[in-house]
């Protein structure tokens, strides 16, 4: 089962996103800041991290940077309401630091679920045949 970590200092946002992901049949855990998120991931890795940007302690941009440095294969979605300057600048920086997708708050849940599905889908099957041909059926 796909494991998702939701990181947001706002309990209501964290809870809403956790319920949304659980209804979609994902295994979900939550953290209130980046420090806790990194500890949880070290103890039991996640497939995808959804992180807010503006948080106390270890904020989202720092969290994304550390995840990319220590766990480069984990998928990351950044979300932000943007504070005083609006979300666009923070989300652009999150993408530059390695977030796979970014969303402004309030998050469109259908788009978020689509991004989660896309990012956690198994890679397409690749044939291991060097010639690309299919094996002959018996008797040929």
Beta strands, then each sheet from edge to edge (+ up, - down):
strand 1: 3-7
strand 2: 27-31
strand 3: 48-52
strand 4: 75-80
strand 5: 101-104
sheet 1: 2+ 1+ 3+ 4+ 5+
end
